[in-house]
Amino acid sequence: MTTHADFSSIDDLQAALARHNYVSDRGLATAIFLALKLGRPLLLEGEPGVGKTEVAKVLAAALDRPLLRLQCYEGLDIHHAVYEWNYSRQMLQIRLMEAAGHLELQTAQHDLFSPEFLLKRPLLQAIDGSAGGEPVLLIDELDRADEEFEAFLLELLSDFQITIRNSAR
């Protein structure tokens, strides 16, 4: 994540939001500007329908960045938010290796747990830039997630890094 602001001033940011049909007050524009300038997340809280989700959509459009959305719900776990291994594709690869007679344990583990078998979910996409550039990440309805997931998310947003575990170990 870069630490430079994409707007030269708060007024410039407010004007860009207005060009995308979003009218923001000075306080919100200041918070967005500082989050961009510092390269830090912006956490917005408020009643339903006040425009929190729309801020992310408009900001992504104003910055010409992809928008990634993680919809939180009770029971959401790290695998659905960060990554999963593509087990069906891994099983198919194992069958192909067996048929070709090339099934060595070390090689198979290395091959089967490579990036081509990794399904990147919104949080990993946001961190590794695989979304086609530095995205705007919208984490919606965070209050519906479990406390464990909220704690994980706060840690992730403070460090901007994720450990991907090899399931074969």
DSSP file (Angstrom, degrees, kcal/mol; ACC not computed):
  #  RESIDUE AA STRUCTURE BP1 BP2  ACC     N-H-->O    O-->H-N    N-H-->O    O-->H-N    TCO  KAPPA ALPHA  PHI   PSI    X-CA   Y-CA   Z-CA
    1    1 A M              0   0    0      0, 0.0     2,-0.1     0, 0.0   126,-0.0   0.000 360.0 360.0 360.0 129.7    0.0    0.0    0.0
    2    2 A T        -     0   0    0      1,-0.1     0, 0.0     2,-0.1     0, 0.0  -0.384 360.0-147.4 -77.2 158.8    1.4    3.4   -1.0
    3    3 A T        +     0   0    0     -2,-0.1     2,-0.3     2,-0.1    -1,-0.1   0.256  64.0 101.6-111.3  11.7    1.6    6.2    1.6
    4    4 A H  S    S-     0   0    0     34,-0.1     2,-0.3    35,-0.1    -2,-0.1  -0.674  73.5-115.8 -94.8 152.7    1.1    9.1   -0.8
    5    5 A A        -     0   0    0     -2,-0.3    -2,-0.1     1,-0.1    32,-0.1  -0.625   8.5-148.7 -82.7 144.0   -2.2   10.9   -1.1
    6    6 A D  S    S+     0   0    0     -2,-0.3     2,-0.4    27,-0.1    -1,-0.1   0.468  85.4  57.2 -88.6  -2.6   -3.9   10.8   -4.5
    7    7 A F  S    S-     0   0    0     26,-0.1    -2,-0.1     1,-0.1     3,-0.1  -0.967  75.4-141.4-127.9 144.3   -5.3   14.3   -3.9
    8    8 A S  S    S+     0   0    0     -2,-0.4     2,-0.3     1,-0.1    -1,-0.1   0.730  81.6   3.1 -79.3 -21.6   -3.4   17.4   -3.2
    9    9 A S  S  > S-     0   0    0      1,-0.1     4,-1.9     0, 0.0     5,-0.1  -0.958  73.3-103.9-154.4 170.1   -5.8   18.8   -0.7
   10   10 A I  H  > S+     0   0    0     -2,-0.3     4,-2.8     2,-0.2     5,-0.2   0.890 122.1  53.7 -65.9 -39.7   -9.0   18.1    1.2
   11   11 A D  H  > S+     0   0    0      1,-0.2     4,-2.3     2,-0.2    -1,-0.2   0.898 106.6  52.2 -61.5 -40.0  -10.8   20.5   -1.1
   12   12 A D  H  > S+     0   0    0      2,-0.2     4,-2.1     1,-0.2    -1,-0.2   0.910 110.7  47.9 -61.9 -43.2   -9.5   18.5   -4.1
   13   13 A L  H  X S+     0   0    0     -4,-1.9     4,-2.5     2,-0.2    -2,-0.2   0.926 110.7  50.7 -63.4 -45.7  -10.8   15.3   -2.6
   14   14 A Q  H  X S+     0   0    0     -4,-2.8     4,-2.3     1,-0.2    -2,-0.2   0.890 110.3  50.3 -60.6 -39.0  -14.2   16.9   -1.9
   15   15 A A  H  X S+     0   0    0     -4,-2.3     4,-2.1     2,-0.2    -1,-0.2   0.904 109.7  50.3 -66.0 -40.7  -14.4   18.1   -5.5
   16   16 A A  H  X S+     0   0    0     -4,-2.1     4,-0.7     2,-0.2    -2,-0.2   0.905 111.2  48.4 -64.9 -41.1  -13.5   14.6   -6.8
   17   17 A L  H ><>S+     0   0    0     -4,-2.5     5,-2.1     1,-0.2     3,-0.8   0.907 110.2  51.9 -63.9 -41.1  -16.2   13.0   -4.7
   18   18 A A  H ><5S+     0   0    0     -4,-2.3     3,-2.1     1,-0.3    -2,-0.2   0.872 102.1  59.4 -64.1 -37.0  -18.7   15.6   -5.9
   19   19 A R  H 3<5S+     0   0    0     -4,-2.1    -1,-0.3     1,-0.3    -2,-0.2   0.753 106.1  50.0 -62.2 -22.2  -17.9   14.8   -9.5
   20   20 A H  T <<5S-     0   0    0     -3,-0.8    -1,-0.3    -4,-0.7    -2,-0.2   0.046 127.2-102.3-103.7  23.6  -19.0   11.3   -8.7
   21   21 A N  T < 5S+     0   0    0     -3,-2.1     2,-0.5     1,-0.2    -3,-0.2   0.810  83.3 125.0  63.4  34.6  -22.3   12.5   -7.2
   22   22 A Y      < -     0   0    0     -5,-2.1     2,-0.6    -8,-0.1    -2,-0.2  -0.978  44.4-159.6-124.8 119.2  -21.2   12.1   -3.5
   23   23 A V        -     0   0    0     -2,-0.5     2,-0.3    -5,-0.1    -8,-0.1  -0.863  16.4-177.7 -99.2 118.9  -21.5   15.2   -1.3
   24   24 A S        -     0   0    0     -2,-0.6     2,-0.1   -10,-0.2    -6,-0.1  -0.866  23.3-123.1-116.5 150.8  -19.3   14.9    1.8
   25   25 A D     >  -     0   0    0     -2,-0.3     4,-2.3     1,-0.1     5,-0.2  -0.380  36.2-100.9 -82.0 171.0  -18.9   17.2    4.7
   26   26 A R  H  > S+     0   0    0      1,-0.2     4,-2.4     2,-0.2     5,-0.2   0.861 119.1  56.3 -63.0 -37.5  -15.5   18.5    5.6
   27   27 A G  H  > S+     0   0    0      2,-0.2     4,-2.2     1,-0.2    -1,-0.2   0.929 110.2  43.1 -62.9 -46.7  -15.0   16.1    8.5
   28   28 A L  H  > S+     0   0    0      2,-0.2     4,-2.6     1,-0.2     5,-0.2   0.921 114.2  50.9 -65.3 -43.9  -15.5   13.0    6.3
   29   29 A A  H  X S+     0   0    0     -4,-2.3     4,-2.6     1,-0.2    -2,-0.2   0.885 110.1  50.6 -61.6 -38.2  -13.3   14.4    3.5
   30   30 A T  H  X S+     0   0    0     -4,-2.4     4,-2.6    -5,-0.2    -1,-0.2   0.922 110.4  49.0 -64.9 -44.2  -10.6   15.2    6.1
   31   31 A A  H  X S+     0   0    0     -4,-2.2     4,-2.2     2,-0.2    -2,-0.2   0.918 113.9  45.8 -62.4 -43.9  -10.7   11.6    7.5
   32   32 A I  H  X S+     0   0    0     -4,-2.6     4,-2.5     2,-0.2     5,-0.2   0.933 112.5  51.1 -63.9 -45.8  -10.6   10.1    3.9
   33   33 A F  H  X S+     0   0    0     -4,-2.6     4,-2.8     1,-0.2    -2,-0.2   0.922 112.3  45.8 -58.2 -46.7   -7.7   12.4    2.9
   34   34 A L  H  X S+     0   0    0     -4,-2.6     4,-2.7     2,-0.2     6,-0.2   0.890 110.4  53.3 -66.9 -39.2   -5.7   11.5    6.0
   35   35 A A  H  X>S+     0   0    0     -4,-2.2     5,-2.0    -5,-0.2     4,-1.1   0.921 113.6  43.8 -60.9 -43.0   -6.3    7.8    5.6
   36   36 A L  H  <5S+     0   0    0     -4,-2.5     3,-0.3     2,-0.2    -2,-0.2   0.936 114.4  49.1 -65.7 -46.0   -5.1    8.1    2.0
   37   37 A K  H  <5S+     0   0    0     -4,-2.8    -2,-0.2     1,-0.2    -1,-0.2   0.884 118.9  38.5 -61.4 -40.4   -2.1   10.2    2.9
   38   38 A L  H  <5S-     0   0    0     -4,-2.7    -1,-0.2    -5,-0.2    -2,-0.2   0.579 104.8-126.4 -88.4 -10.6   -1.0    7.9    5.8
   39   39 A G  T  <5 +     0   0    0     -4,-1.1    -3,-0.2    -3,-0.3    -4,-0.1   0.869  65.3 132.6  67.5  35.8   -1.9    4.7    3.9
   40   40 A R      < -     0   0    0     -5,-2.0    -1,-0.2    -6,-0.2    -2,-0.1  -0.800  61.2 -94.4-118.6 158.6   -4.0    3.5    6.8
   41   41 A P        -     0   0    0      0, 0.0     2,-0.5     0, 0.0    -1,-0.1  -0.317  29.0-140.5 -69.1 155.1   -7.5    2.0    6.9
   42   42 A L        -     0   0    0      2,-0.0     2,-0.6    -7,-0.0   -10,-0.0  -0.979  11.6-159.3-117.4 120.0  -10.6    4.2    7.5
   43   43 A L        -     0   0    0     -2,-0.5     2,-0.4     2,-0.0     0, 0.0  -0.892   9.3-169.3-103.9 118.8  -13.2    2.7    9.7
   44   44 A L        -     0   0    0     -2,-0.6     2,-0.4     2,-0.0    -2,-0.0  -0.893   3.4-174.3-110.0 137.1  -16.7    4.3    9.3
   45   45 A E        +     0   0    0     -2,-0.4     2,-0.3     7,-0.0    -2,-0.0  -0.974  23.9 113.6-128.7 143.0  -19.5    3.7   11.7
   46   46 A G        -     0   0    0     -2,-0.4     3,-0.1     5,-0.0     5,-0.1  -0.961  61.1 -55.6 172.8 173.9  -23.1    4.8   11.4
   47   47 A E    >   -     0   0    0     -2,-0.3     3,-1.3     1,-0.1     5,-0.3  -0.263  68.5 -84.9 -65.8 154.0  -26.7    3.9   10.9
   48   48 A P  T 3  S+     0   0    0      0, 0.0    -1,-0.1     0, 0.0     0, 0.0  -0.331 112.6  25.4 -58.3 140.1  -27.8    1.9    7.9
   49   49 A G  T 3  S+     0   0    0     -3,-0.1    -2,-0.1     1,-0.0     0, 0.0   0.499  82.8 112.5  88.3   4.0  -28.4    4.1    4.8
   50   50 A V  S <  S-     0   0    0     -3,-1.3    -3,-0.1    -4,-0.0    -1,-0.0   0.592  93.2 -97.5 -88.0  -8.4  -26.2    7.0    5.7
   51   51 A G  S  > S+     0   0    0     -4,-0.2     4,-1.7    -5,-0.1    -4,-0.0   0.649  77.9 134.5 110.0  17.0  -23.7    6.3    2.8
   52   52 A K  H  > S+     0   0    0     -5,-0.3     4,-1.1     2,-0.2     3,-0.2   0.944  82.3  42.5 -63.8 -46.9  -20.8    4.3    4.3
   53   53 A T  H  > S+     0   0    0      1,-0.2     4,-1.9     2,-0.2     3,-0.2   0.883 111.0  56.7 -65.3 -38.9  -20.8    1.7    1.5
   54   54 A E  H  > S+     0   0    0      1,-0.2     4,-2.9     2,-0.2     5,-0.3   0.837  98.0  62.2 -63.9 -32.7  -21.3    4.5   -1.1
   55   55 A V  H  X S+     0   0    0     -4,-1.7     4,-2.7     1,-0.2    -1,-0.2   0.936 106.0  45.6 -57.4 -46.8  -18.1    6.2    0.2
   56   56 A A  H  X S+     0   0    0     -4,-1.1     4,-2.5    -3,-0.2    -2,-0.2   0.917 113.5  49.2 -64.3 -43.5  -16.0    3.2   -0.8
   57   57 A K  H  X S+     0   0    0     -4,-1.9     4,-1.9     2,-0.2    -2,-0.2   0.934 115.5  42.5 -61.6 -47.0  -17.7    2.9   -4.2
   58   58 A V  H  X S+     0   0    0     -4,-2.9     4,-3.1     2,-0.2     5,-0.2   0.891 112.8  53.1 -68.6 -40.0  -17.3    6.5   -5.0
   59   59 A L  H  X S+     0   0    0     -4,-2.7     4,-2.4    -5,-0.3    -2,-0.2   0.917 108.3  50.5 -62.3 -42.9  -13.7    6.6   -3.7
   60   60 A A  H  X>S+     0   0    0     -4,-2.5     5,-2.6     1,-0.2     4,-0.8   0.918 113.7  45.7 -60.1 -42.9  -12.8    3.7   -5.9
   61   61 A A  H  <5S+     0   0    0     -4,-1.9     3,-0.5     3,-0.2    -2,-0.2   0.919 112.9  49.6 -66.5 -43.1  -14.3    5.4   -8.9
   62   62 A A  H  <5S+     0   0    0     -4,-3.1    -2,-0.2     1,-0.2    -1,-0.2   0.848 117.4  40.6 -65.4 -34.4  -12.6    8.7   -8.0
   63   63 A L  H  <5S-     0   0    0     -4,-2.4    -1,-0.2    -5,-0.2    -2,-0.2   0.542 107.3-126.8 -88.3  -8.2   -9.2    7.1   -7.6
   64   64 A D  T  <5 +     0   0    0     -4,-0.8    -3,-0.2    -3,-0.5    -4,-0.1   0.943  64.6 135.5  56.6  50.4   -9.8    4.8  -10.6
   65   65 A R      < -     0   0    0     -5,-2.6    -1,-0.2    -6,-0.1    -2,-0.1  -0.879  61.7 -96.8-122.9 155.2   -9.0    1.8   -8.5
   66   66 A P        -     0   0    0      0, 0.0    70,-2.7     0, 0.0     2,-0.5  -0.412  33.9-133.2 -68.6 150.1  -10.7   -1.6   -8.2
   67   67 A L  E     -a  136   0A   0     68,-0.2     2,-0.4    -2,-0.1    70,-0.2  -0.930  18.5-168.0-106.3 123.5  -13.2   -2.0   -5.4
   68   68 A L  E     -a  137   0A   0     68,-2.7    70,-3.5    -2,-0.5     2,-0.5  -0.933   7.5-161.6-108.9 134.3  -13.0   -5.2   -3.3
   69   69 A R  E     -a  138   0A   0     -2,-0.4     2,-0.6    68,-0.2    70,-0.2  -0.965  12.8-170.9-123.5 128.9  -15.9   -6.0   -1.0
   70   70 A L  E     -a  139   0A   0     68,-3.1    70,-2.4    -2,-0.5     2,-0.7  -0.964  13.4-156.1-114.5 112.7  -15.9   -8.4    1.9
   71   71 A Q  E     -a  140   0A   0     -2,-0.6     2,-0.2    68,-0.2    70,-0.2  -0.805  14.9-147.0 -90.0 115.8  -19.4   -8.8    3.3
   72   72 A C        +     0   0    0     68,-2.7     2,-0.3    -2,-0.7    71,-0.1  -0.521  25.1 162.5 -85.1 150.9  -19.2   -9.9    6.9
   73   73 A Y    >   -     0   0    0     -2,-0.2     3,-2.0    69,-0.1    73,-0.4  -0.965  48.9 -73.2-157.2 163.4  -21.7  -12.3    8.6
   74   74 A E  T 3  S+     0   0    0     -2,-0.3    71,-0.2     1,-0.3     3,-0.1  -0.442 120.4  23.5 -64.7 130.2  -21.9  -14.4   11.7
   75   75 A G  T 3  S+     0   0    0      1,-0.3    -1,-0.3    -2,-0.2     2,-0.1   0.378  81.3 151.5  94.1  -3.5  -19.7  -17.5   11.2
   76   76 A L    <   -     0   0    0     -3,-2.0    -1,-0.3    68,-0.2    70,-0.3  -0.423  28.1-163.0 -60.3 128.3  -17.4  -15.9    8.6
   77   77 A D    >>  -     0   0    0     -2,-0.1     4,-1.1    -3,-0.1     3,-0.7  -0.681  32.3-101.9-114.1 171.6  -14.0  -17.5    8.9
   78   78 A I  H 3>>S+     0   0    0      1,-0.2     4,-3.3    -2,-0.2     5,-0.6   0.853 116.1  60.2 -58.7 -38.6  -10.6  -16.6    7.7
   79   79 A H  H 345S+     0   0    0      1,-0.3    -1,-0.2     2,-0.2    42,-0.1   0.849 106.6  45.5 -64.0 -34.0  -10.7  -19.1    4.8
   80   80 A H  H <45S+     0   0    0     -3,-0.7    -1,-0.3     1,-0.2    -2,-0.2   0.715 121.9  38.4 -79.6 -19.7  -13.7  -17.4    3.2
   81   81 A A  H  <5S+     0   0    0     -4,-1.1    42,-2.4    -3,-0.5    43,-0.4   0.738 131.0  20.1 -99.9 -28.0  -12.2  -13.9    3.7
   82   82 A V  T  <5S-     0   0    0     -4,-3.3    39,-2.8     1,-0.3    42,-0.5   0.845 117.0 -40.1-109.8 -65.0   -8.5  -14.5    3.0
   83   83 A Y  E   < -B  120   0B   0     -5,-0.6    -1,-0.3    37,-0.2     2,-0.3  -0.990  37.9-161.6-162.6 161.4   -7.8  -17.7    1.0
   84   84 A E  E     -B  119   0B   0     35,-1.6    35,-3.2    -2,-0.3     2,-0.4  -0.972  30.0-113.8-141.5 154.0   -8.7  -21.3    0.4
   85   85 A W  E     -B  118   0B   0     -2,-0.3     2,-1.8    33,-0.2    33,-0.2  -0.747  31.5-119.6 -85.2 140.2   -6.8  -24.1   -1.4
   86   86 A N     >  +     0   0    0     31,-3.1     4,-2.3    -2,-0.4     5,-0.2  -0.590  38.9 177.7 -80.9  83.2   -8.6  -25.2   -4.5
   87   87 A Y  H  > S+     0   0    0     -2,-1.8     4,-2.7     1,-0.2    -1,-0.2   0.862  73.7  52.9 -61.9 -40.2   -9.0  -28.8   -3.3
   88   88 A S  H  > S+     0   0    0      1,-0.2     4,-2.0     2,-0.2    -1,-0.2   0.907 112.2  45.9 -64.7 -39.1  -11.0  -30.1   -6.4
   89   89 A R  H  > S+     0   0    0      2,-0.2     4,-2.2     1,-0.2    -1,-0.2   0.877 111.8  52.2 -69.7 -36.4   -8.2  -28.8   -8.7
   90   90 A Q  H  X S+     0   0    0     -4,-2.3     4,-2.3     2,-0.2    -2,-0.2   0.910 109.0  50.3 -63.6 -42.0   -5.6  -30.3   -6.4
   91   91 A M  H  X S+     0   0    0     -4,-2.7     4,-2.2     1,-0.2    -2,-0.2   0.906 109.8  50.4 -62.9 -41.3   -7.3  -33.7   -6.5
   92   92 A L  H  X S+     0   0    0     -4,-2.0     4,-2.2     1,-0.2    -1,-0.2   0.905 109.9  50.6 -62.1 -41.7   -7.5  -33.5  -10.3
   93   93 A Q  H  X S+     0   0    0     -4,-2.2     4,-2.5     2,-0.2    -2,-0.2   0.885 107.8  53.0 -64.6 -38.7   -3.7  -32.7  -10.4
   94   94 A I  H  X S+     0   0    0     -4,-2.3     4,-2.7     2,-0.2    -2,-0.2   0.927 109.0  49.5 -61.6 -44.4   -3.0  -35.7   -8.1
   95   95 A R  H  X S+     0   0    0     -4,-2.2     4,-2.6     1,-0.2    -2,-0.2   0.904 111.5  48.9 -61.2 -41.5   -4.9  -38.0  -10.5
   96   96 A L  H  X S+     0   0    0     -4,-2.2     4,-1.8     2,-0.2    -1,-0.2   0.893 111.3  49.3 -65.6 -39.5   -3.0  -36.6  -13.5
   97   97 A M  H  X>S+     0   0    0     -4,-2.5     5,-2.6     2,-0.2     4,-0.7   0.910 112.1  48.9 -64.8 -42.5    0.3  -37.1  -11.6
   98   98 A E  H ><5S+     0   0    0     -4,-2.7     3,-0.9     1,-0.2    -2,-0.2   0.931 110.7  50.0 -61.8 -45.8   -0.7  -40.7  -10.8
   99   99 A A  H 3<5S+     0   0    0     -4,-2.6    -1,-0.2     1,-0.3    -2,-0.2   0.843 113.5  45.8 -63.4 -33.4   -1.7  -41.4  -14.4
  100  100 A A  H 3<5S-     0   0    0     -4,-1.8    -1,-0.3    -5,-0.2    -2,-0.2   0.543 112.0-121.2 -86.2  -7.0    1.6  -40.1  -15.6
  101  101 A G  T <<5S+     0   0    0     -3,-0.9    -3,-0.2    -4,-0.7    -2,-0.1   0.757  79.2 118.6  74.3  25.3    3.6  -42.0  -13.0
  102  102 A H      < +     0   0    0     -5,-2.6     2,-1.2    -6,-0.2    -4,-0.2  -0.193  26.0 133.5-114.9  40.3    5.1  -38.8  -11.5
  103  103 A L        +     0   0    0     -6,-0.3     2,-0.4    -5,-0.2     3,-0.1  -0.680  19.8 158.0 -99.8  85.5    3.7  -38.9   -8.0
  104  104 A E     >  -     0   0    0     -2,-1.2     4,-3.0     1,-0.1     5,-0.2  -0.890  42.1-132.2-101.7 136.8    6.6  -38.2   -5.6
  105  105 A L  H  > S+     0   0    0     -2,-0.4     4,-2.6     1,-0.2     5,-0.2   0.918 102.6  44.5 -57.5 -51.2    5.6  -36.9   -2.2
  106  106 A Q  H  > S+     0   0    0      1,-0.2     4,-2.1     2,-0.2    -1,-0.2   0.922 117.5  44.5 -62.0 -45.7    8.0  -33.9   -2.0
  107  107 A T  H  > S+     0   0    0      2,-0.2     4,-3.0     1,-0.2     5,-0.2   0.911 113.2  51.2 -65.4 -43.2    7.3  -32.8   -5.6
  108  108 A A  H  X S+     0   0    0     -4,-3.0     4,-3.3     2,-0.2     5,-0.3   0.921 110.1  49.0 -62.0 -45.0    3.6  -33.2   -5.2
  109  109 A Q  H  X S+     0   0    0     -4,-2.6     4,-1.3    -5,-0.2    -1,-0.2   0.921 113.9  46.6 -60.8 -43.4    3.5  -31.2   -2.0
  110  110 A H  H  < S+     0   0    0     -4,-2.1    -2,-0.2    -5,-0.2    -1,-0.2   0.935 118.6  40.8 -63.9 -45.8    5.5  -28.4   -3.6
  111  111 A D  H >< S+     0   0    0     -4,-3.0     3,-1.0     1,-0.2    -2,-0.2   0.902 113.9  51.0 -70.5 -42.0    3.4  -28.4   -6.8
  112  112 A L  H 3< S+     0   0    0     -4,-3.3    -1,-0.2     1,-0.3    -2,-0.2   0.715 111.4  47.9 -73.7 -20.5    0.0  -28.8   -5.1
  113  113 A F  T 3< S+     0   0    0     -4,-1.3    -1,-0.3    -5,-0.3    -2,-0.1  -0.224  87.4 117.3-113.7  43.0    0.5  -25.9   -2.7
  114  114 A S  S X  S-     0   0    0     -3,-1.0     3,-2.1     1,-0.0     4,-0.2  -0.586  83.6 -94.6-100.6 167.7    1.8  -23.4   -5.2
  115  115 A P  G >  S+     0   0    0      0, 0.0     3,-1.6     0, 0.0    -4,-0.0   0.769 118.3  68.5 -56.5 -27.8    0.0  -20.1   -6.1
  116  116 A E  G 3  S+     0   0    0      1,-0.3    -4,-0.1    -5,-0.1    -3,-0.0   0.711 102.5  46.0 -68.1 -16.3   -1.8  -21.7   -9.0
  117  117 A F  G <  S+     0   0    0     -3,-2.1   -31,-3.1    -6,-0.1     2,-0.5   0.296  91.9 103.7-104.1   8.1   -3.9  -23.7   -6.6
  118  118 A L  E <   -B   85   0B   0     -3,-1.6     2,-0.8   -33,-0.2   -33,-0.2  -0.804  59.7-151.6 -96.6 126.0   -4.6  -20.8   -4.3
  119  119 A L  E     -B   84   0B   0    -35,-3.2   -35,-1.6    -2,-0.5     2,-0.5  -0.863  18.6-147.3 -94.8 109.7   -8.1  -19.2   -4.4
  120  120 A K  E     -B   83   0B   0     -2,-0.8   -37,-0.2   -37,-0.2   -38,-0.1  -0.666  11.9-161.6 -85.0 124.9   -7.5  -15.6   -3.3
  121  121 A R     >  -     0   0    0    -39,-2.8     4,-2.5    -2,-0.5     3,-0.4  -0.421  41.3 -80.4 -95.8 176.1  -10.3  -14.0   -1.4
  122  122 A P  H  > S+     0   0    0      0, 0.0     4,-2.3     0, 0.0   -40,-0.2   0.817 125.2  50.5 -53.0 -41.3  -10.8  -10.2   -0.9
  123  123 A L  H  > S+     0   0    0    -42,-2.4     4,-1.6     2,-0.2   -41,-0.2   0.924 114.7  42.7 -67.3 -42.3   -8.4   -9.7    2.0
  124  124 A L  H  > S+     0   0    0    -42,-0.5     4,-2.8   -43,-0.4     6,-0.3   0.903 113.1  53.5 -68.7 -39.9   -5.5  -11.4    0.2
  125  125 A Q  H  X>S+     0   0    0     -4,-2.5     4,-1.1   -43,-0.2     6,-0.7   0.898 108.3  51.1 -58.9 -40.3   -6.4   -9.8   -3.1
  126  126 A A  H  <5S+     0   0    0     -4,-2.3    -1,-0.2    -5,-0.3    -2,-0.2   0.877 114.7  42.2 -66.3 -37.6   -6.2   -6.4   -1.3
  127  127 A I  H  <5S+     0   0    0     -4,-1.6    -2,-0.2     1,-0.2    -1,-0.2   0.889 118.6  41.4 -78.7 -40.0   -2.8   -7.0    0.2
  128  128 A D  H  <5S-     0   0    0     -4,-2.8    -1,-0.2    -5,-0.1    -2,-0.2   0.527 101.3-125.4 -90.9  -3.6   -1.1   -8.7   -2.8
  129  129 A G  T >X5 +     0   0    0     -4,-1.1     4,-1.2    -5,-0.2     3,-1.0   0.672  65.8 136.1  74.8  15.9   -2.4   -6.3   -5.4
  130  130 A S  T 34< +     0   0    0     -5,-0.6    -4,-0.1    -6,-0.3    -5,-0.1   0.486  52.4  82.8 -76.1  -0.2   -3.8   -9.1   -7.6
  131  131 A A  T 34 S-     0   0    0     -6,-0.7    -1,-0.3     2,-0.3    -5,-0.1   0.358 121.9 -87.3 -84.6   7.2   -7.0   -7.1   -8.1
  132  132 A G  T <4 S-     0   0    0     -3,-1.0     2,-0.2   -67,-0.0    -2,-0.2   0.843  95.9 -14.7  92.6  37.8   -5.4   -5.1  -10.9
  133  133 A G  S  < S-     0   0    0     -4,-1.2    -2,-0.3   -68,-0.1    -4,-0.1  -0.579 110.4 -33.5 122.0 173.0   -3.8   -2.4   -8.9
  134  134 A E  S    S-     0   0    0     -2,-0.2    -8,-0.1    -4,-0.1    -7,-0.1  -0.518  73.7-152.4 -67.5 115.4   -4.1   -1.0   -5.4
  135  135 A P        -     0   0    0      0, 0.0     2,-0.6     0, 0.0   -68,-0.2  -0.301  19.1-118.1 -88.9 169.0   -7.7   -1.5   -4.5
  136  136 A V  E     -a   67   0A   0    -70,-2.7   -68,-2.7    -2,-0.1     2,-0.6  -0.953  35.1-149.3 -97.4 121.2  -10.2    0.2   -2.2
  137  137 A L  E     -a   68   0A   0     -2,-0.6     2,-0.6   -70,-0.2   -68,-0.2  -0.849  10.4-165.4 -99.9 120.4  -11.2   -2.5    0.3
  138  138 A L  E     -a   69   0A   0    -70,-3.5   -68,-3.1    -2,-0.6     2,-0.7  -0.924   4.3-170.4-105.6 117.7  -14.7   -2.3    1.6
  139  139 A I  E     -a   70   0A   0     -2,-0.6     3,-0.4   -70,-0.2     2,-0.3  -0.917  19.5-164.1-108.0 105.7  -15.4   -4.5    4.7
  140  140 A D  E     +a   71   0A   0    -70,-2.4   -68,-2.7    -2,-0.7    -2,-0.0  -0.675  58.1   6.0-100.6 143.9  -19.1   -4.3    5.1
  141  141 A E    >   +     0   0    0     -2,-0.3     3,-2.1   -70,-0.2     4,-0.4   0.868  67.4 166.2  59.8  41.8  -21.3   -5.2    8.2
  142  142 A L  G >   +     0   0    0     -3,-0.4     3,-1.7     1,-0.3    -1,-0.1   0.810  67.3  68.7 -57.4 -31.5  -18.2   -5.9   10.4
  143  143 A D  G 3  S+     0   0    0      1,-0.3    -1,-0.3   -71,-0.1    -2,-0.1   0.659  92.5  60.2 -65.4 -13.9  -20.5   -5.8   13.5
  144  144 A R  G <  S+     0   0    0     -3,-2.1    -1,-0.3     2,-0.1    -2,-0.2   0.631  88.0  93.4 -86.1 -14.1  -22.0   -9.1   12.2
  145  145 A A  S <  S-     0   0    0     -3,-1.7   -71,-0.2    -4,-0.4   -68,-0.1  -0.360  85.9 -97.3 -77.6 158.5  -18.7  -11.0   12.3
  146  146 A D     >  -     0   0    0    -73,-0.4     4,-2.3   -70,-0.3     3,-0.2  -0.313  32.6-111.1 -70.2 157.8  -17.6  -13.0   15.3
  147  147 A E  H  > S+     0   0    0      1,-0.2     4,-2.4     2,-0.2     5,-0.2   0.859 117.2  56.1 -59.6 -37.4  -15.1  -11.5   17.8
  148  148 A E  H  > S+     0   0    0      1,-0.2     4,-2.2     2,-0.2    -1,-0.2   0.905 109.0  46.3 -63.3 -41.0  -12.3  -13.8   16.7
  149  149 A F  H  > S+     0   0    0      2,-0.2     4,-2.8     1,-0.2    -2,-0.2   0.905 110.6  52.8 -68.8 -40.4  -12.7  -12.6   13.1
  150  150 A E  H  X S+     0   0    0     -4,-2.3     4,-2.4     2,-0.2    -2,-0.2   0.913 109.9  49.1 -59.1 -42.9  -12.8   -9.0   14.2
  151  151 A A  H  X S+     0   0    0     -4,-2.4     4,-2.0     2,-0.2    -2,-0.2   0.919 111.6  48.7 -63.8 -43.8   -9.5   -9.5   16.2
  152  152 A F  H  X S+     0   0    0     -4,-2.2     4,-2.6     1,-0.2    -2,-0.2   0.926 111.1  50.9 -59.6 -44.8   -7.9  -11.2   13.2
  153  153 A L  H  X S+     0   0    0     -4,-2.8     4,-2.7     1,-0.2    -2,-0.2   0.898 108.0  51.0 -63.2 -42.2   -9.0   -8.3   10.9
  154  154 A L  H  X S+     0   0    0     -4,-2.4     4,-1.1     2,-0.2    -1,-0.2   0.896 111.9  48.0 -62.8 -39.2   -7.6   -5.6   13.2
  155  155 A E  H  X S+     0   0    0     -4,-2.0     4,-1.7     2,-0.2     3,-0.3   0.924 111.8  49.8 -65.9 -43.9   -4.3   -7.4   13.3
  156  156 A L  H  X S+     0   0    0     -4,-2.6     4,-3.2     1,-0.2     5,-0.4   0.922 110.5  49.6 -59.6 -46.2   -4.3   -7.8    9.5
  157  157 A L  H  < S+     0   0    0     -4,-2.7    -1,-0.2     1,-0.2    -2,-0.2   0.713 109.6  52.3 -70.5 -20.0   -5.1   -4.1    9.0
  158  158 A S  H  < S+     0   0    0     -4,-1.1    -1,-0.2    -3,-0.3    -2,-0.2   0.828 125.1  23.4 -82.1 -31.8   -2.3   -3.0   11.3
  159  159 A D  H  < S-     0   0    0     -4,-1.7    -2,-0.2    -3,-0.2    -3,-0.2   0.675  86.4-142.5-106.8 -22.1    0.4   -5.1    9.6
  160  160 A F     <  +     0   0    0     -4,-3.2     2,-0.3    -5,-0.3    -3,-0.1   0.902  64.0 109.6  54.3  45.3   -0.9   -5.6    6.0
  161  161 A Q        -     0   0    0     -5,-0.4     2,-0.4    -6,-0.2    -1,-0.2  -0.996  47.4-165.1-148.6 151.7    0.5   -9.1    5.9
  162  162 A I        -     0   0    0     -2,-0.3     2,-0.6    -3,-0.1    -6,-0.0  -0.990  16.3-137.7-135.9 140.5   -0.9  -12.6    5.9
  163  163 A T        -     0   0    0     -2,-0.4     2,-0.7     2,-0.0    -2,-0.0  -0.891  16.0-153.9 -98.1 125.6    0.7  -16.0    6.4
  164  164 A I        -     0   0    0     -2,-0.6     2,-0.3     2,-0.0    -2,-0.0  -0.890  13.4-148.0-101.4 117.8   -0.4  -18.7    4.0
  165  165 A R        -     0   0    0     -2,-0.7     2,-0.7     1,-0.0    -2,-0.0  -0.643  12.2-126.4 -89.1 140.1   -0.1  -22.1    5.5
  166  166 A N    >   -     0   0    0     -2,-0.3     3,-1.6     1,-0.1   -53,-0.1  -0.769  16.0-150.2 -82.1 117.8    0.7  -25.1    3.5
  167  167 A S  T 3  S+     0   0    0     -2,-0.7    -1,-0.1     1,-0.3    -2,-0.0   0.630  88.7  70.6 -67.0 -14.0   -2.0  -27.6    4.4
  168  168 A A  T 3         0   0    0      1,-0.2    -1,-0.3   -59,-0.1   -59,-0.1   0.629 360.0 360.0 -78.7 -12.4    0.3  -30.6    3.7
  169  169 A R    <         0   0    0     -3,-1.6    -1,-0.2   -60,-0.1    -2,-0.2   0.463 360.0 360.0 -91.2 360.0    2.4  -29.8    6.8
